[in-house]
Amino acid sequence: MADAAVRLVMLGPPGAGKGTQAERLARDRGIPRISTGDILRAAVLGQTDVGRAAKAIMSAGRLVNDDVVIGIVRERLAQPDAARGFVLDGFPRTLVQAETLDDLVEHWSPLVIVDIEVPEGTLVERLSKRQICSVCGTTAPTGVTRCPKCGGGLVQRSDDDVEVIRERLQVYQRDSRSIVEFYRRRPTFRSVDGDQPENLVAADIAAAIASVEGVRR
Ligand code: AMP
């Protein structure tokens, strides 16, 4: 039962460890991690139309237009590998995105929602140390020196500059925190303490998923 298809939304402020935990869970379960931030960064590096439109917004730490991000997720969820489950990382970030996601997944079993809670002081410290791949834009997991996907060198994210980090944390409080309230009353919502070592957070997430198995259809 623990290995039944999991469709999970990883919530939490920037720097909570969503990417690291989503990557780990996706690997363990053999399901895709869908990170809108990674997809957008790849679009910026590839200079696609979406990338060109998103670049300045992302560098300023603000949110990319709902229609653009929803279009990305709609397309990604329609890929065959997402039918076996997925981990969404960085989406939804607005109520419109959350409501649209419900429509997109209504024919599947209920979403599992995991909110990773971390105090703000810890977030700033973590974000200022984080690195991404200079070639494909993927966020590097902690402890690696080259991109696990393409072997590219690692650099600091342009939006992990202290001023932009502050803006992103404000945007989170203003626009995205309400998503937690949107989901909180669902029987498949769980909150985990993200201010502990990576392995313990991963164990708490696994326990959270196991505990909602009974309430999923
Ligand atoms: P992340 O890697 O999740 O921190 O995302 C990096 C940046 O990409 C964010 O600061 C936003 O500018 C943009 N972004 C990623 N996901 C979304 C989303 N769901 N809605 C709007 N903008 C997003």
py3Dmol code that shows the C-alpha trace and the ligand (Angstrom):
import py3Dmol

protein = """\
ATOM      1  CA  MET A   1       0.000   0.000   0.000  1.00  0.00           C
ATOM      2  CA  ALA A   2       2.879   2.385   0.841  1.00  0.00           C
ATOM      3  CA  ASP A   3       3.998   2.171  -2.796  1.00  0.00           C
ATOM      4  CA  ALA A   4       0.611   3.064  -4.298  1.00  0.00           C
ATOM      5  CA  ALA A   5       0.824   5.985  -6.729  1.00  0.00           C
ATOM      6  CA  VAL A   6       1.468   9.120  -4.746  1.00  0.00           C
ATOM      7  CA  ARG A   7       0.457  12.527  -6.073  1.00  0.00           C
ATOM      8  CA  LEU A   8       2.077  14.919  -3.715  1.00  0.00           C
ATOM      9  CA  VAL A   9       2.269  18.682  -3.374  1.00  0.00           C
ATOM     10  CA  MET A  10       5.329  19.880  -1.443  1.00  0.00           C
ATOM     11  CA  LEU A  11       4.564  23.218   0.203  1.00  0.00           C
ATOM     12  CA  GLY A  12       6.833  25.539   2.142  1.00  0.00           C
ATOM     13  CA  PRO A  13       8.673  28.850   1.856  1.00  0.00           C
ATOM     14  CA  PRO A  14      11.741  29.281  -0.387  1.00  0.00           C
ATOM     15  CA  GLY A  15      14.620  27.434   1.279  1.00  0.00           C
ATOM     16  CA  ALA A  16      12.404  25.011   3.248  1.00  0.00           C
ATOM     17  CA  GLY A  17      14.049  22.072   1.463  1.00  0.00           C
ATOM     18  CA  LYS A  18      11.179  21.321  -0.926  1.00  0.00           C
ATOM     19  CA  GLY A  19      13.511  20.623  -3.830  1.00  0.00           C
ATOM     20  CA  THR A  20      15.836  18.342  -1.894  1.00  0.00           C
ATOM     21  CA  GLN A  21      12.981  16.386  -0.351  1.00  0.00           C
ATOM     22  CA  ALA A  22      10.974  16.267  -3.577  1.00  0.00           C
ATOM     23  CA  GLU A  23      14.008  14.938  -5.467  1.00  0.00           C
ATOM     24  CA  ARG A  24      14.594  12.270  -2.847  1.00  0.00           C
ATOM     25  CA  LEU A  25      11.000  11.149  -2.732  1.00  0.00           C
ATOM     26  CA  ALA A  26      10.739  11.093  -6.516  1.00  0.00           C
ATOM     27  CA  ARG A  27      13.869   8.927  -6.735  1.00  0.00           C
ATOM     28  CA  ASP A  28      12.701   6.534  -3.993  1.00  0.00           C
ATOM     29  CA  ARG A  29       9.273   6.087  -5.564  1.00  0.00           C
ATOM     30  CA  GLY A  30      10.309   6.153  -9.217  1.00  0.00           C
ATOM     31  CA  ILE A  31       8.007   9.069  -9.997  1.00  0.00           C
ATOM     32  CA  PRO A  32       8.800  12.456 -11.573  1.00  0.00           C
ATOM     33  CA  ARG A  33       9.571  15.558  -9.550  1.00  0.00           C
ATOM     34  CA  ILE A  34       7.891  18.474 -11.235  1.00  0.00           C
ATOM     35  CA  SER A  35       9.586  21.723 -10.251  1.00  0.00           C
ATOM     36  CA  THR A  36       8.136  24.802 -11.940  1.00  0.00           C
ATOM     37  CA  GLY A  37      11.243  26.752 -10.862  1.00  0.00           C
ATOM     38  CA  ASP A  38      13.564  24.252 -12.610  1.00  0.00           C
ATOM     39  CA  ILE A  39      11.373  24.221 -15.739  1.00  0.00           C
ATOM     40  CA  LEU A  40      11.360  28.034 -15.815  1.00  0.00           C
ATOM     41  CA  ARG A  41      15.125  28.277 -15.256  1.00  0.00           C
ATOM     42  CA  ALA A  42      15.695  25.817 -18.114  1.00  0.00           C
ATOM     43  CA  ALA A  43      13.423  28.005 -20.289  1.00  0.00           C
ATOM     44  CA  VAL A  44      15.436  31.101 -19.355  1.00  0.00           C
ATOM     45  CA  LEU A  45      18.721  29.347 -20.226  1.00  0.00           C
ATOM     46  CA  GLY A  46      17.202  28.027 -23.474  1.00  0.00           C
ATOM     47  CA  GLN A  47      15.892  31.519 -24.336  1.00  0.00           C
ATOM     48  CA  THR A  48      12.444  30.219 -25.222  1.00  0.00           C
ATOM     49  CA  ASP A  49       9.467  32.622 -25.377  1.00  0.00           C
ATOM     50  CA  VAL A  50       8.449  31.583 -21.861  1.00  0.00           C
ATOM     51  CA  GLY A  51      12.031  32.006 -20.660  1.00  0.00           C
ATOM     52  CA  ARG A  52      12.350  35.479 -22.144  1.00  0.00           C
ATOM     53  CA  ALA A  53       9.070  36.557 -20.524  1.00  0.00           C
ATOM     54  CA  ALA A  54       9.953  35.032 -17.125  1.00  0.00           C
ATOM     55  CA  LYS A  55      13.590  36.113 -16.797  1.00  0.00           C
ATOM     56  CA  ALA A  56      13.193  39.598 -15.294  1.00  0.00           C
ATOM     57  CA  ILE A  57      10.322  38.531 -13.035  1.00  0.00           C
ATOM     58  CA  MET A  58      12.363  35.654 -11.624  1.00  0.00           C
ATOM     59  CA  SER A  59      15.472  37.782 -11.094  1.00  0.00           C
ATOM     60  CA  ALA A  60      13.358  40.225  -9.091  1.00  0.00           C
ATOM     61  CA  GLY A  61      11.983  37.395  -6.932  1.00  0.00           C
ATOM     62  CA  ARG A  62       8.390  37.933  -8.026  1.00  0.00           C
ATOM     63  CA  LEU A  63       5.858  35.398  -9.302  1.00  0.00           C
ATOM     64  CA  VAL A  64       5.546  34.457 -12.960  1.00  0.00           C
ATOM     65  CA  ASN A  65       2.061  34.908 -14.410  1.00  0.00           C
ATOM     66  CA  ASP A  66      -0.469  32.222 -13.355  1.00  0.00           C
ATOM     67  CA  ASP A  67      -1.427  31.363 -16.959  1.00  0.00           C
ATOM     68  CA  VAL A  68       2.177  30.667 -17.924  1.00  0.00           C
ATOM     69  CA  VAL A  69       2.904  28.470 -14.914  1.00  0.00           C
ATOM     70  CA  ILE A  70      -0.430  26.644 -15.141  1.00  0.00           C
ATOM     71  CA  GLY A  71       0.281  25.972 -18.845  1.00  0.00           C
ATOM     72  CA  ILE A  72       3.634  24.423 -17.909  1.00  0.00           C
ATOM     73  CA  VAL A  73       2.088  22.169 -15.256  1.00  0.00           C
ATOM     74  CA  ARG A  74      -0.881  21.183 -17.407  1.00  0.00           C
ATOM     75  CA  GLU A  75       1.495  20.046 -20.149  1.00  0.00           C
ATOM     76  CA  ARG A  76       3.812  18.230 -17.742  1.00  0.00           C
ATOM     77  CA  LEU A  77       1.009  16.349 -15.967  1.00  0.00           C
ATOM     78  CA  ALA A  78      -0.229  15.095 -19.331  1.00  0.00           C
ATOM     79  CA  GLN A  79       3.085  13.264 -19.923  1.00  0.00           C
ATOM     80  CA  PRO A  80       2.744   9.465 -19.498  1.00  0.00           C
ATOM     81  CA  ASP A  81       5.232   9.240 -16.601  1.00  0.00           C
ATOM     82  CA  ALA A  82       3.011  11.474 -14.428  1.00  0.00           C
ATOM     83  CA  ALA A  83       0.211   8.890 -14.529  1.00  0.00           C
ATOM     84  CA  ARG A  84       2.183   6.771 -12.026  1.00  0.00           C
ATOM     85  CA  GLY A  85       2.370   9.635  -9.535  1.00  0.00           C
ATOM     86  CA  PHE A  86       4.404  12.823  -9.127  1.00  0.00           C
ATOM     87  CA  VAL A  87       5.835  15.303  -6.671  1.00  0.00           C
ATOM     88  CA  LEU A  88       5.014  18.935  -7.339  1.00  0.00           C
ATOM     89  CA  ASP A  89       7.688  21.321  -6.080  1.00  0.00           C
ATOM     90  CA  GLY A  90       7.057  25.076  -6.171  1.00  0.00           C
ATOM     91  CA  PHE A  91       3.524  24.766  -7.511  1.00  0.00           C
ATOM     92  CA  PRO A  92       0.913  25.890  -6.595  1.00  0.00           C
ATOM     93  CA  ARG A  93       1.980  29.298  -5.320  1.00  0.00           C
ATOM     94  CA  THR A  94      -1.307  31.209  -5.670  1.00  0.00           C
ATOM     95  CA  LEU A  95      -4.934  30.332  -4.941  1.00  0.00           C
ATOM     96  CA  VAL A  96      -5.745  30.390  -8.663  1.00  0.00           C
ATOM     97  CA  GLN A  97      -2.986  27.824  -9.263  1.00  0.00           C
ATOM     98  CA  ALA A  98      -4.247  25.660  -6.361  1.00  0.00           C
ATOM     99  CA  GLU A  99      -7.825  25.722  -7.626  1.00  0.00           C
ATOM    100  CA  THR A 100      -6.732  24.927 -11.176  1.00  0.00           C
ATOM    101  CA  LEU A 101      -4.601  22.040  -9.904  1.00  0.00           C
ATOM    102  CA  ASP A 102      -7.685  20.498  -8.278  1.00  0.00           C
ATOM    103  CA  ASP A 103      -9.386  20.575 -11.686  1.00  0.00           C
ATOM    104  CA  LEU A 104      -6.342  19.065 -13.403  1.00  0.00           C
ATOM    105  CA  VAL A 105      -6.159  16.080 -11.031  1.00  0.00           C
ATOM    106  CA  GLU A 106      -9.837  15.485 -10.312  1.00  0.00           C
ATOM    107  CA  HIS A 107      -9.834  12.125 -12.131  1.00  0.00           C
ATOM    108  CA  TRP A 108      -6.984  10.866  -9.920  1.00  0.00           C
ATOM    109  CA  SER A 109      -6.813   9.862  -6.224  1.00  0.00           C
ATOM    110  CA  PRO A 110      -6.656  12.823  -3.791  1.00  0.00           C
ATOM    111  CA  LEU A 111      -3.486  14.876  -3.607  1.00  0.00           C
ATOM    112  CA  VAL A 112      -1.258  14.412  -0.574  1.00  0.00           C
ATOM    113  CA  ILE A 113      -0.194  17.822   0.721  1.00  0.00           C
ATOM    114  CA  VAL A 114       2.995  18.147   2.773  1.00  0.00           C
ATOM    115  CA  ASP A 115       3.884  21.538   4.231  1.00  0.00           C
ATOM    116  CA  ILE A 116       7.528  21.872   5.333  1.00  0.00           C
ATOM    117  CA  GLU A 117       7.831  24.386   8.166  1.00  0.00           C
ATOM    118  CA  VAL A 118      11.127  26.196   8.789  1.00  0.00           C
ATOM    119  CA  PRO A 119      11.850  29.413  10.780  1.00  0.00           C
ATOM    120  CA  GLU A 120      12.687  32.454   8.627  1.00  0.00           C
ATOM    121  CA  GLY A 121      16.260  32.926   9.948  1.00  0.00           C
ATOM    122  CA  THR A 122      17.187  29.416   8.807  1.00  0.00           C
ATOM    123  CA  LEU A 123      15.693  30.060   5.357  1.00  0.00           C
ATOM    124  CA  VAL A 124      17.892  33.079   4.612  1.00  0.00           C
ATOM    125  CA  GLU A 125      21.027  31.195   5.647  1.00  0.00           C
ATOM    126  CA  ARG A 126      20.156  28.156   3.514  1.00  0.00           C
ATOM    127  CA  LEU A 127      19.184  30.169   0.441  1.00  0.00           C
ATOM    128  CA  SER A 128      22.373  32.180   0.415  1.00  0.00           C
ATOM    129  CA  LYS A 129      24.383  28.911   0.245  1.00  0.00           C
ATOM    130  CA  ARG A 130      22.331  27.130  -2.420  1.00  0.00           C
ATOM    131  CA  GLN A 131      23.615  26.274  -5.916  1.00  0.00           C
ATOM    132  CA  ILE A 132      22.157  25.394  -9.322  1.00  0.00           C
ATOM    133  CA  CYS A 133      23.531  23.885 -12.537  1.00  0.00           C
ATOM    134  CA  SER A 134      24.970  26.484 -14.924  1.00  0.00           C
ATOM    135  CA  VAL A 135      24.008  24.325 -17.931  1.00  0.00           C
ATOM    136  CA  CYS A 136      20.454  23.030 -17.285  1.00  0.00           C
ATOM    137  CA  GLY A 137      19.309  25.220 -14.372  1.00  0.00           C
ATOM    138  CA  THR A 138      18.448  22.321 -12.050  1.00  0.00           C
ATOM    139  CA  THR A 139      18.767  22.995  -8.332  1.00  0.00           C
ATOM    140  CA  ALA A 140      21.642  20.900  -6.983  1.00  0.00           C
ATOM    141  CA  PRO A 141      20.924  18.677  -4.005  1.00  0.00           C
ATOM    142  CA  THR A 142      23.060  19.349  -0.941  1.00  0.00           C
ATOM    143  CA  GLY A 143      26.516  17.747  -0.899  1.00  0.00           C
ATOM    144  CA  VAL A 144      27.172  17.450  -4.661  1.00  0.00           C
ATOM    145  CA  THR A 145      29.806  19.337  -6.647  1.00  0.00           C
ATOM    146  CA  ARG A 146      28.419  18.776 -10.167  1.00  0.00           C
ATOM    147  CA  CYS A 147      24.890  18.587 -11.589  1.00  0.00           C
ATOM    148  CA  PRO A 148      23.529  15.037 -11.103  1.00  0.00           C
ATOM    149  CA  LYS A 149      21.445  15.389 -14.293  1.00  0.00           C
ATOM    150  CA  CYS A 150      23.974  16.680 -16.836  1.00  0.00           C
ATOM    151  CA  GLY A 151      27.334  16.965 -15.050  1.00  0.00           C
ATOM    152  CA  GLY A 152      27.419  20.760 -15.477  1.00  0.00           C
ATOM    153  CA  GLY A 153      29.228  23.081 -13.069  1.00  0.00           C
ATOM    154  CA  LEU A 154      27.331  24.674 -10.192  1.00  0.00           C
ATOM    155  CA  VAL A 155      26.719  28.389  -9.624  1.00  0.00           C
ATOM    156  CA  GLN A 156      24.702  30.505  -7.214  1.00  0.00           C
ATOM    157  CA  ARG A 157      21.148  31.334  -8.339  1.00  0.00           C
ATOM    158  CA  SER A 158      20.780  34.985  -9.331  1.00  0.00           C
ATOM    159  CA  ASP A 159      17.684  35.196  -7.113  1.00  0.00           C
ATOM    160  CA  ASP A 160      19.580  33.832  -4.096  1.00  0.00           C
ATOM    161  CA  ASP A 161      21.090  37.277  -3.554  1.00  0.00           C
ATOM    162  CA  VAL A 162      20.204  38.652  -0.080  1.00  0.00           C
ATOM    163  CA  GLU A 163      17.949  41.474  -1.369  1.00  0.00           C
ATOM    164  CA  VAL A 164      16.044  39.151  -3.705  1.00  0.00           C
ATOM    165  CA  ILE A 165      15.767  36.498  -0.975  1.00  0.00           C
ATOM    166  CA  ARG A 166      13.980  39.094   1.198  1.00  0.00           C
ATOM    167  CA  GLU A 167      11.593  39.906  -1.650  1.00  0.00           C
ATOM    168  CA  ARG A 168      10.868  36.208  -2.255  1.00  0.00           C
ATOM    169  CA  LEU A 169      10.128  35.587   1.426  1.00  0.00           C
ATOM    170  CA  GLN A 170       7.748  38.571   1.400  1.00  0.00           C
ATOM    171  CA  VAL A 171       6.065  37.302  -1.762  1.00  0.00           C
ATOM    172  CA  TYR A 172       5.681  33.922  -0.056  1.00  0.00           C
ATOM    173  CA  GLN A 173       4.000  35.481   3.001  1.00  0.00           C
ATOM    174  CA  ARG A 174       1.764  37.698   0.869  1.00  0.00           C
ATOM    175  CA  ASP A 175       0.765  35.390  -2.003  1.00  0.00           C
ATOM    176  CA  SER A 176       1.598  31.793  -1.167  1.00  0.00           C
ATOM    177  CA  ARG A 177       1.088  31.349   2.580  1.00  0.00           C
ATOM    178  CA  SER A 178      -2.692  31.333   2.042  1.00  0.00           C
ATOM    179  CA  ILE A 179      -2.264  28.112   0.031  1.00  0.00           C
ATOM    180  CA  VAL A 180      -1.508  26.329   3.312  1.00  0.00           C
ATOM    181  CA  GLU A 181      -4.870  27.503   4.672  1.00  0.00           C
ATOM    182  CA  PHE A 182      -6.543  26.395   1.422  1.00  0.00           C
ATOM    183  CA  TYR A 183      -5.303  22.839   2.014  1.00  0.00           C
ATOM    184  CA  ARG A 184      -5.075  22.618   5.812  1.00  0.00           C
ATOM    185  CA  ARG A 185      -8.520  21.145   6.475  1.00  0.00           C
ATOM    186  CA  ARG A 186      -8.136  18.327   3.980  1.00  0.00           C
ATOM    187  CA  PRO A 187      -7.687  14.852   5.489  1.00  0.00           C
ATOM    188  CA  THR A 188      -4.625  14.379   3.248  1.00  0.00           C
ATOM    189  CA  PHE A 189      -2.801  17.478   4.575  1.00  0.00           C
ATOM    190  CA  ARG A 190       0.265  17.007   6.791  1.00  0.00           C
ATOM    191  CA  SER A 191       2.763  19.442   8.233  1.00  0.00           C
ATOM    192  CA  VAL A 192       6.382  18.416   8.917  1.00  0.00           C
ATOM    193  CA  ASP A 193       9.235  20.091  10.804  1.00  0.00           C
ATOM    194  CA  GLY A 194      11.823  21.089   8.201  1.00  0.00           C
ATOM    195  CA  ASP A 195      14.276  22.474  10.750  1.00  0.00           C
ATOM    196  CA  GLN A 196      16.068  19.167  11.308  1.00  0.00           C
ATOM    197  CA  PRO A 197      18.613  17.082   9.369  1.00  0.00           C
ATOM    198  CA  GLU A 198      17.639  16.066   5.819  1.00  0.00           C
ATOM    199  CA  ASN A 199      17.248  12.365   6.690  1.00  0.00           C
ATOM    200  CA  LEU A 200      14.858  13.091   9.545  1.00  0.00           C
ATOM    201  CA  VAL A 201      12.738  15.396   7.380  1.00  0.00           C
ATOM    202  CA  ALA A 202      12.618  12.634   4.731  1.00  0.00           C
ATOM    203  CA  ALA A 203      11.541  10.100   7.382  1.00  0.00           C
ATOM    204  CA  ASP A 204       8.799  12.450   8.622  1.00  0.00           C
ATOM    205  CA  ILE A 205       7.561  12.928   5.053  1.00  0.00           C
ATOM    206  CA  ALA A 206       7.492   9.162   4.476  1.00  0.00           C
ATOM    207  CA  ALA A 207       5.539   8.754   7.733  1.00  0.00           C
ATOM    208  CA  ALA A 208       3.158  11.545   6.695  1.00  0.00           C
ATOM    209  CA  ILE A 209       2.486   9.810   3.378  1.00  0.00           C
ATOM    210  CA  ALA A 210       1.932   6.453   5.097  1.00  0.00           C
ATOM    211  CA  SER A 211      -0.493   8.077   7.530  1.00  0.00           C
ATOM    212  CA  VAL A 212      -2.690   9.446   4.748  1.00  0.00           C
ATOM    213  CA  GLU A 213      -2.823   6.177   2.770  1.00  0.00           C
ATOM    214  CA  GLY A 214      -5.935   5.194   4.714  1.00  0.00           C
ATOM    215  CA  VAL A 215      -7.834   8.347   3.825  1.00  0.00           C
ATOM    216  CA  ARG A 216      -7.023   8.258   0.100  1.00  0.00           C
ATOM    217  CA  ARG A 217      -9.457   6.531  -2.192  1.00  0.00           C
TER     218      ARG A 217
END
"""
ligand_1 = """\
23
AMP
P 11.731 28.102 -7.147
O 12.863 27.396 -7.819
O 10.554 27.206 -6.867
O 12.149 28.876 -5.936
O 11.193 29.182 -8.209
C 12.050 30.212 -8.680
C 11.230 31.323 -9.276
O 10.461 30.823 -10.383
C 10.210 31.952 -8.345
O 10.775 32.951 -7.506
C 9.221 32.541 -9.354
O 9.738 33.718 -9.958
C 9.189 31.450 -10.423
N 8.162 30.415 -10.119
C 8.386 29.098 -9.847
N 7.229 28.455 -9.614
C 6.249 29.382 -9.731
C 4.838 29.348 -9.574
N 4.192 28.219 -9.247
N 4.162 30.512 -9.789
C 4.782 31.642 -10.139
N 6.109 31.755 -10.272
C 6.856 30.633 -10.076
"""
view = py3Dmol.view(width=600, height=400)
view.addModel(protein, "pdb")
view.setStyle({"model": 0}, {"cartoon": {"style": "trace"}})
view.addModel(ligand_1, "xyz")
view.setStyle({"model": 1}, {"stick": {}})
view.zoomTo()
view.show()
